[in-house]
Every structure is written in structure tokens, then in C-alpha cells.
Amino acid sequence: MKKGFIIVLFIILAILLGCGFKAEGNLESSEPKLDSTVKRQDIKNNLSELEETFTNFDYNKVIKEQSKILPDDMSITKFRYFVVFSDMDDEITYKLIDNDVRKTIDAMSNNYVNKLPDKITPIYLFGDYEDYRNFVLKNYDIAENDISPYGFYKISLNVIVIRYVSWKGSIFHEVTHRFIKADFPEAPSWFDEGFASLNEKANFKNGNLIADFSLRIIPIRRALEDKTYTGIQHMMETNDEELYGKRTSFFYGQSRYLLMYLQEEGLLEKFYREFRDTYDTDETGITQIAAVTGRPVTDLEEEYLRYIKSFKQ
């Protein structure tokens, strides 16, 4: 009897222990799911913790105004001079705000501008082109064939709209426009677009964005090859109709590499301030660049072309 009881008890204990091991195995196999959930929560929490606000700005007013056109399921992040609305996942949004937006703000405010933006600018971030396109057509007076495939800063409405592409640098580009508009609103388009294009492909070093090689050099090379190249003085004297016309990619690249040349020579900050502060004496920047470099722009052309041809990429 006792022996039979012991056998039954042993069987029961074995079953219980077996269930215990099985349960423990299930817990172990579920840990990645728990970890992944925690990570998603952490990202979301970090996105809200990323917020940096100034007491003199009414962020909620801007959010309320934009809510009239705000697509569903967009995250909202208050960040310094901007409110960022994003339809992308929190991890990418966090990276774009903490990297692209933050570094452009720091570079422009630390090294160039005296006057900072005095009102909040909404930034819309889209991951899908069709969503971006439909939003623009629905809410802004822009013809479909005039929509930039990567984004724009609409000055009249003080809004930035971006279709995010990882290699493009559109956020750096458009946020730079916003800071130049606040500090140097008279800046001619060649300079404004060149500076924005400079920052769109750059490395952040010692509080500044230092330009790197960019494919915007291709239209310059093509113009040199087919003998349609026109000099930097012509670019600096061009009007908006020509700048944004058929040769716009050439002018963007030419301006970008002129400013990159000045940056490598340690003269870009000086030129920016000189041009801004003496704009009334010469709206083209030709006189100012001659003062900063110590040579007339016609002499600078030869050095500029050597600089362009020095790139082997």
C-alpha cells in the first residue's frame, strides 16, 4: 500500500515538475517579444522626452491651427523653433529631429545668424511619396508639376513639408532656408539655395556643418564638357526667373560649390556676415566676395574651376 502510494506520488511530482519546466521554457521563448515591446515603448517615450520648448512660443496654438489639415496618426513633437508632424515610425522621427533638425539649428545659430526665428514653423514629414503628394495638392496652392519630389519651405505660409529620402538631406536643406529667412531675408536666391544645398550633405564638427562631396557637382561637369558653362559672376547676377528655370540644377551646384570653397578656405562665415551686413551696397554679393577673398570675382573664377576639377569622385 505504502509502496503504491509512493509510486503514485512520484508520478504526480514528475508531472508537476514537467509542467514547471515547460512553463519556464515558454517564458524564455517569449522574452524577445517582451523585449521588443519594451523597446517600442522606450522609443515612443524618448520621442516625447526629446521635446525642447521656449517659454515665449505658443506651441499649442500652432498645433491647433495645423489640426485643421493634419492627417491621422501623425506624431507631434515640439522642438525649439518647430513643431514636427510625422507619419513615420517613432524611431526614424526621433533620429531626424535629434540629428537633422538639431544639428542644423546648432550650426546656423552658432556660426552664422544673429536673428533667430521669431515664430514657430510646422514641419511635416512623410515617408511615402503619394501621401506627401496628396497632402501638398490638398492643402497648398502648388501645381502638381511644380511639387518638389523631396520637400520645400513655403515662405508665405511659414511651413516646411518633407518627403523623407535617406540620402537627400532635405531637412538640413529646408531648415537652413528657415534660418536664412529669419536672419537675412533679402538674401538673393543663388545664395539662399546654395547655402541650403551646402548643408544638405555635410558632417557635423565642432558645432558646425562642414560640407562634403555632393552629386550637385554633376551639372557643373556636364556644362564644362558641353561648353555651356557660365561663370560665377553670371550666377551671382542672375534673377529668380533664370535661377529657377531650365538650368536650375546647374546654378544650385555652382553656388553650393562656391560656398564650399569659401568654407574650406575659412571664409564662409566672414562672407555670410559681410554680405548680410552690406547687402544695401551690393545686392549680388560680388563686391563682398572680392573683399573677403582679396581678389575680384573674375580672378576667383580660375581658382574655383581648379577646385571643381580637384574632385575625383
C-alpha positions as CSV (number, residue, x, y, z in Angstrom):
1,M,0.0,0.0,0.0
2,K,2.7,2.4,1.0
3,K,4.7,1.3,-2.0
4,G,1.8,2.0,-4.3
5,F,1.2,5.4,-2.7
6,I,4.8,6.3,-3.2
7,I,4.7,5.4,-6.8
8,V,1.6,7.5,-7.4
9,L,3.2,10.4,-5.5
10,F,6.3,10.1,-7.6
11,I,4.2,10.2,-10.8
12,I,2.3,13.3,-9.7
13,L,5.6,15.1,-8.8
14,A,7.1,14.2,-12.1
15,I,4.1,15.6,-13.9
16,L,4.2,18.8,-11.9
17,L,7.9,19.2,-12.4
18,G,7.5,18.6,-16.1
19,C,4.8,21.3,-16.3
20,G,7.1,23.6,-14.5
21,F,9.9,23.1,-16.9
22,K,7.6,23.5,-19.8
23,A,6.2,26.8,-18.4
24,E,9.8,28.1,-17.8
25,G,10.6,27.2,-21.4
26,N,7.6,29.2,-22.6
27,L,8.7,32.2,-20.6
28,E,12.1,32.0,-22.1
29,S,10.8,31.8,-25.7
30,S,8.6,34.8,-25.1
31,E,11.3,37.1,-23.8
32,P,12.2,38.6,-27.3
33,K,8.6,39.6,-27.7
34,L,8.6,41.3,-24.3
35,D,11.9,43.0,-25.1
36,S,10.6,44.2,-28.5
37,T,7.6,45.6,-26.8
38,V,9.7,47.4,-24.2
39,K,11.9,48.8,-27.0
40,R,8.9,50.2,-28.9
41,Q,7.6,51.8,-25.7
42,D,11.1,53.2,-25.0
43,I,11.2,54.8,-28.5
44,K,7.8,56.4,-28.0
45,N,8.7,57.7,-24.6
46,N,12.0,59.0,-25.9
47,L,10.2,60.9,-28.7
48,S,8.2,62.8,-26.2
49,E,11.2,63.3,-24.0
50,L,13.0,64.8,-27.0
51,E,10.8,67.9,-26.8
52,E,12.6,71.2,-26.2
53,T,10.4,74.3,-25.9
54,F,10.9,78.0,-25.3
55,T,8.6,79.9,-23.0
56,N,7.9,82.7,-25.5
57,F,6.4,80.4,-28.1
58,D,2.8,79.1,-28.1
59,Y,3.3,75.6,-29.5
60,N,-0.3,74.5,-28.7
61,K,-1.7,77.4,-30.8
62,V,0.3,76.2,-33.8
63,I,-0.8,72.6,-33.2
64,K,-4.4,73.7,-33.0
65,E,-4.1,75.7,-36.3
66,Q,-2.5,72.7,-38.1
67,S,-5.0,70.3,-36.8
68,K,-7.4,71.5,-39.5
69,I,-5.3,69.8,-42.1
70,L,-3.4,67.3,-40.0
71,P,-3.5,63.7,-41.4
72,D,-4.5,60.9,-39.0
73,D,-1.9,59.1,-36.9
74,M,0.9,61.6,-37.2
75,S,3.1,62.0,-34.1
76,I,3.6,65.6,-32.8
77,T,6.9,66.8,-31.3
78,K,7.6,70.3,-30.1
79,F,11.2,71.1,-30.8
80,R,12.7,74.6,-30.3
81,Y,11.6,76.7,-33.3
82,F,9.5,73.9,-34.8
83,V,6.6,71.6,-34.3
84,V,7.3,68.4,-36.1
85,F,4.4,66.3,-37.5
86,S,5.5,62.9,-38.7
87,D,3.8,59.9,-40.3
88,M,6.9,57.8,-40.0
89,D,7.7,55.5,-37.1
90,D,9.0,57.0,-33.9
91,E,12.5,55.6,-34.3
92,I,13.1,57.4,-37.6
93,T,11.3,60.5,-36.4
94,Y,13.4,60.7,-33.3
95,K,16.6,60.3,-35.4
96,L,15.6,63.0,-37.8
97,I,14.7,65.5,-35.1
98,D,17.7,64.7,-32.9
99,N,20.1,64.7,-35.8
100,D,19.0,66.7,-38.9
101,V,16.9,69.4,-37.2
102,R,19.0,69.8,-34.1
103,K,22.3,70.0,-36.0
104,T,21.1,72.5,-38.5
105,I,19.7,74.7,-35.7
106,D,23.0,74.5,-33.8
107,A,25.2,75.1,-36.9
108,M,23.2,78.1,-38.1
109,S,22.7,79.7,-34.7
110,N,26.3,79.1,-33.5
111,N,28.1,80.3,-36.6
112,Y,26.1,82.5,-38.9
113,V,22.9,84.1,-37.9
114,N,22.3,87.0,-35.4
115,K,18.5,86.9,-35.6
116,L,16.7,83.7,-34.8
117,P,13.2,82.7,-35.9
118,D,10.6,84.6,-34.0
119,K,7.7,82.2,-34.6
120,I,7.1,78.5,-34.8
121,T,7.4,76.7,-38.1
122,P,5.5,73.5,-38.6
123,I,7.5,70.7,-40.3
124,Y,5.6,67.8,-41.9
125,L,7.5,64.6,-42.5
126,F,6.2,61.9,-44.9
127,G,7.7,58.6,-45.7
128,D,5.6,57.8,-48.7
129,Y,5.6,59.9,-51.9
130,E,1.9,59.5,-52.6
131,D,0.9,60.6,-49.1
132,Y,3.2,63.6,-49.4
133,R,1.9,64.5,-52.9
134,N,-1.7,64.2,-51.9
135,F,-1.2,66.3,-48.8
136,V,0.5,69.1,-50.8
137,L,-2.1,69.1,-53.5
138,K,-4.9,69.2,-51.0
139,N,-3.6,71.9,-48.7
140,Y,-1.2,74.2,-50.7
141,D,-1.6,76.2,-53.9
142,I,1.1,74.3,-55.8
143,A,0.6,72.8,-59.2
144,E,1.4,69.1,-59.4
145,N,4.2,69.5,-61.9
146,D,5.8,72.1,-59.6
147,I,5.9,69.9,-56.5
148,S,9.5,69.1,-55.4
149,P,9.9,65.4,-55.1
150,Y,11.8,65.9,-51.8
151,G,10.3,68.8,-50.0
152,F,10.0,72.6,-49.7
153,Y,9.8,75.6,-47.4
154,K,6.8,77.6,-48.3
155,I,7.7,81.1,-47.0
156,S,4.2,82.7,-47.4
157,L,2.7,80.1,-45.1
158,N,5.8,79.5,-43.0
159,V,5.7,75.7,-43.3
160,I,8.2,73.0,-44.2
161,V,6.9,69.8,-45.9
162,I,9.3,66.9,-46.5
163,R,9.1,63.6,-48.3
164,Y,11.9,61.9,-46.5
165,V,14.6,60.1,-48.5
166,S,17.6,59.0,-46.5
167,W,20.3,60.1,-48.9
168,K,18.8,63.5,-49.8
169,G,19.4,65.8,-46.8
170,S,16.1,67.6,-47.4
171,I,15.6,68.5,-43.7
172,F,19.0,70.1,-43.5
173,H,18.2,72.0,-46.7
174,E,14.8,73.3,-45.7
175,V,15.7,74.2,-42.1
176,T,18.7,76.2,-43.4
177,H,16.2,78.2,-45.5
178,R,14.2,79.0,-42.4
179,F,17.2,80.4,-40.6
180,I,18.4,82.4,-43.5
181,K,14.9,83.8,-44.0
182,A,14.9,84.9,-40.3
183,D,18.3,86.5,-40.3
184,F,19.0,87.6,-43.9
185,P,15.5,87.9,-45.6
186,E,16.9,89.9,-48.5
187,A,19.4,87.2,-49.5
188,P,19.3,86.5,-53.2
189,S,18.1,83.1,-54.3
190,W,21.5,82.0,-55.6
191,F,23.0,82.4,-52.1
192,D,19.9,81.0,-50.2
193,E,19.7,77.9,-52.4
194,G,23.5,77.5,-52.4
195,F,23.7,77.6,-48.6
196,A,20.8,75.2,-48.2
197,S,22.4,72.8,-50.7
198,L,25.7,73.1,-48.8
199,N,24.2,71.9,-45.6
200,E,22.2,69.1,-47.1
201,K,25.4,67.0,-47.5
202,A,27.7,67.8,-44.6
203,N,29.3,66.4,-41.4
204,F,28.7,68.0,-38.0
205,K,32.0,69.0,-36.5
206,N,32.7,71.4,-33.6
207,G,29.2,72.8,-33.7
208,N,29.2,73.5,-37.5
209,L,28.1,71.6,-40.6
210,I,31.1,71.1,-42.8
211,A,30.2,70.4,-46.4
212,D,31.2,67.1,-48.0
213,F,31.3,66.0,-51.7
214,S,27.8,66.1,-53.3
215,L,26.4,64.9,-56.6
216,R,25.4,68.5,-57.3
217,I,28.8,68.8,-59.0
218,I,27.5,66.7,-61.9
219,P,25.6,69.6,-63.7
220,I,28.8,71.7,-63.4
221,R,30.9,69.0,-65.0
222,R,28.3,68.5,-67.7
223,A,28.3,72.2,-68.5
224,L,32.1,72.3,-68.7
225,E,32.0,69.3,-71.1
226,D,29.4,70.7,-73.5
227,K,30.7,74.2,-73.4
228,T,27.5,75.7,-71.8
229,Y,29.3,76.7,-68.5
230,T,28.8,80.3,-67.4
231,G,30.9,81.9,-64.7
232,I,30.2,82.6,-61.0
233,Q,29.7,86.3,-61.7
234,H,26.8,85.4,-64.1
235,M,25.3,83.2,-61.3
236,M,25.6,86.0,-58.7
237,E,23.8,88.4,-61.1
238,T,21.1,86.1,-62.2
239,N,17.4,86.7,-61.4
240,D,14.9,84.2,-60.0
241,E,13.4,83.5,-63.4
242,E,16.7,82.3,-64.7
243,L,17.8,80.6,-61.5
244,Y,14.7,78.5,-61.2
245,G,14.5,77.9,-65.0
246,K,15.9,75.2,-67.2
247,R,19.4,75.5,-65.7
248,T,18.4,75.4,-62.0
249,S,20.4,72.3,-61.2
250,F,23.5,73.9,-62.6
251,F,23.1,77.1,-60.6
252,Y,22.3,75.2,-57.4
253,G,25.5,73.2,-57.8
254,Q,27.6,76.1,-58.9
255,S,26.5,78.1,-55.8
256,R,26.9,75.2,-53.5
257,Y,30.5,74.5,-54.5
258,L,31.4,78.2,-54.4
259,L,30.3,78.4,-50.8
260,M,32.0,75.1,-50.1
261,Y,35.2,76.5,-51.5
262,L,34.9,79.5,-49.2
263,Q,34.2,77.2,-46.2
264,E,37.3,75.2,-46.9
265,E,39.3,78.5,-47.1
266,G,37.9,79.5,-43.7
267,L,36.0,82.4,-45.3
268,L,32.3,81.4,-45.3
269,E,31.3,82.8,-42.0
270,K,33.0,86.1,-42.8
271,F,31.4,86.2,-46.3
272,Y,28.0,85.5,-44.8
273,R,28.2,88.3,-42.3
274,E,29.8,90.8,-44.8
275,F,27.1,90.0,-47.4
276,R,24.2,90.3,-44.9
277,D,25.5,93.5,-43.3
278,T,26.4,95.3,-46.5
279,Y,23.6,94.0,-48.8
280,D,22.4,97.5,-49.4
281,T,25.7,98.4,-51.1
282,D,25.7,95.4,-53.5
283,E,22.7,93.0,-53.7
284,T,24.7,90.4,-55.8
285,G,27.5,89.7,-53.3
286,I,30.2,90.3,-56.0
287,T,31.7,93.2,-54.1
288,Q,31.6,91.4,-50.8
289,I,33.2,88.2,-52.1
290,A,36.0,90.3,-53.5
291,A,36.5,92.0,-50.2
292,V,36.6,88.7,-48.3
293,T,38.9,86.8,-50.7
294,G,41.1,89.7,-51.7
295,R,40.5,89.3,-55.4
296,P,37.8,90.2,-57.9
297,V,35.3,87.6,-58.9
298,T,36.8,87.3,-62.4
299,D,40.1,86.3,-60.9
300,L,38.4,83.9,-58.4
301,E,36.9,82.0,-61.3
302,E,40.1,80.3,-62.3
303,E,40.7,79.1,-58.7
304,Y,37.1,78.0,-58.5
305,L,37.4,75.9,-61.6
306,R,40.6,74.3,-60.3
307,Y,38.7,73.5,-57.1
308,I,35.8,71.8,-59.1
309,K,38.2,69.7,-61.1
310,S,40.1,68.6,-58.0
311,F,37.2,66.2,-57.1
312,K,37.8,62.7,-58.4
313,Q,34.6,61.1,-57.1
